[in-house]
Amino acid sequence: MERPAYNNFPKNRNGPGYGGQNQEFRDASRRIFCKLRGQRYRNPGNKWLAKFIQEELFTFDYEETAAWYAETARKLSPSTGDLALLGCNDRYFLLTVLLGRQDAEHPWLFDRCRQVERDPDGYIDLWARFHYKSSIITFAGVIQEVMCDPEITVAIFSVTRPIAAKFLHQIKEEFEQNLTLKLAYPDVLYANPRTLDSDGRPSSWSVDGGITVKRRTNPKESTIEAHGLIDGQPTSRHFRLHVYDDVVTQDYLSDDQIKKTTERWELADNLGSHEGVRKWMPGTRYHFADTYGVVIDRKSLKPRIYPATEDGTLTGKPVFLSNERWDQLKNDQRSTVSAQLLLNPIAGDEATFSSLWLRPYEVIPAVLNVYIMVDPSLGNTQRSDRCRSGSGWKLKAA
């Protein structure tokens, strides 16, 4: 099978490329004998592929993987289960080839794909804006989970339902229109889910009601559903995987809204099962006291934080963006760049008091006037921030 996506990958394994910057991850990968997912696609004809996936694939860096895609993966057939097996075990292949996201062909994104695929559950992934966290985790990640196990039930939560619905709509459209994906996974995806075809039609196929793939069981939950935390959170439903994407947005940053979002995130835990629930949480910071901050402080999920630069500073080298784009963002988004791109809300205009600013004085004058100035809130609105009042004292030596 020939797809345009293959042609973009370099075919020269010895050519200039990434240079193994993520050496720690590569070394860790070499120590892992990977568990094979999507076992139903394994057969005598692709035994070599299964062995390669388990023993070699995840020891390759970006250039080596890209070369293998161009040289070998292009020969795999959807009719023999080869593409399905590889897609179940290689999220980067699924994203860039089967899902056609050629815009994700970048070594930094490759490393993030490998990392979240190796350790998907129990993490809060805070990555800089424009760095593909939703594409890699919510989009490709959920699709991969469904292809591996069609019996899974997934709930995508955002701060409000319309935001979550957009993530589900993207997946729904992919299941409807991606012919390559349907050819690779005919046992999971319907040929024409909107109409009654030779392979039937899903019991549920809408953004409002969720989408259902081919499955043997009949739970009341759809395969994938979209829900809001502060509006439209369901009851009497139990999902095996929760994906919390965009639970903090710029329009919901007041004290009351942050508190409500956090409380509803706590309640969403009841939509799992008695055995627990798998959780993913990709996001971007807005405020030092937002729900993401609460999750980190409680150690409810382990943080994976990736700012836009290597050292997390405005002057650092961008990890993904071009230098020109980074300079433009620093210039145009001066009030939000620290939170949105460096993932450090207190490094910008929302800075808090630092103890490093204190200076000791050993000699105290007879009379010392002390004044505290306060930057007040902008009123009692959704955009208002926390504030405290100040006062002044006159101190006299005894």
Secondary structure, 3 states (H helix, E strand, C coil): CCCHHHHCCCCCCCCCCCCCCCHHHHHHHHCCCCCCCCHHHCCHHHHHHHHHHHHCHHHCCHHHHHHHHHHCHHHCCHHHCHHHHHHHHCHHHHHHHHCCCHHHCCHHHHHHHHHHHHCCCCEEEEECCCCCHHHHHHHHHHHHHHHHCCCCCEEEEECCHHHHHHHHHHHHHHHHHCHHHHHHCCCCCCCCCCCCECCECCCCEECCCEECCCCCCCCCCCCEEEEECCCCCCCCCCCCEEEECCCCCCCCCCHHHHHHHHHHHHHHHHHCECCECEEEEEECCCCCCCHHHHHHHHCCCEEEEECCECCCCCCCCECCCCHHHHHHHHHHCCCCHHHHCCCCHHHCCCCCCCHHHCCCCCCCCCEEEEECCCCCCCCCCCCCCCCCCCCEEEEECC
